[in-house]
Amino acid sequence: MTSVTTRKPRFNHVAMSLPSDLLGPTHREEIVRFYGDVFGWEEQPVMTLDHQRLVLSAYTYEQFVFLIADDSPMECPHLDHFGISVATEAELDDMLARARRYQEHDDRVDIVDKKVEDHGMLAITSFYVRYLLPMMVEVQWWDFKELTPPRA
């Protein structure tokens, strides 16, 4: 029997457990608003169960953040995160600006400011942000620099 593969496997979601009160109407609305306004993620209402579950679609139906209530919710160190990449530095800067605007009126927004790690042929620009969830989101832009051939 021959197997047909149309694409390579890829990551499609991250799941985190939360206290059930964070999945109640008030906090759920705050989560949906923040991650929608900053990243463009959308609630999948058909998956929402009050105080039990919230699913945020991240750009396509098969990329999502799955939030589930648990009596022993996830706890993790400050910089535990999952990452997304963007196509341009301007897109990264726009997301960071939107997160900062939220932070101006809500001190629960946790931001680790923009930095650049230069590896010669590749520079990775990133920032981290968290809001009400146990894990941060790292946003990265990968700048592949053109290599100049040595002169003869």
C-alpha positions, 0 to 999 in steps of 0.5 A: 500500500502506497502512502500519498503525502500532500504536505509535510506535517506542521504545528497546528495548535497550542493548548493551555489550561486555565482556571474556569473563571478566566473562561467565564463571560467577562474574562473570556471577552477580555481574552478574545478582545486582546488577542483579536486586536493585537494578533488578529485571532478570532474566537470560534464560537461553536467551540466555546463552552462557558467556564470550560473552553475557548478556541481562538483561530490563529489565521486559518481554521487549522491553526488555533489556541485551545484554552481549557478549564482545569482545577489544576491550571497550567503554571509556567516560568515567565518566559515560557512561550510559543512563537509566531513569525511575521513577514516584515519588521513593520508587521512586528512593530505594529503588533508591538504597538497594539500591545503597548496601547493595551498596556497603557490601560491594562497593567495585566499586559506583560511585554518583553520589549523588542530585541535583535539577535544578530547571527551574521547571515540572519538577524532575528527581531522579536518581542514577547507578550502575555495577557491573562494566559500562562504562556507568552507569545513570542513574535519573530521576524527573520531577516535573512541578509544577502551575502556579498561574495568576496572580491577577487 
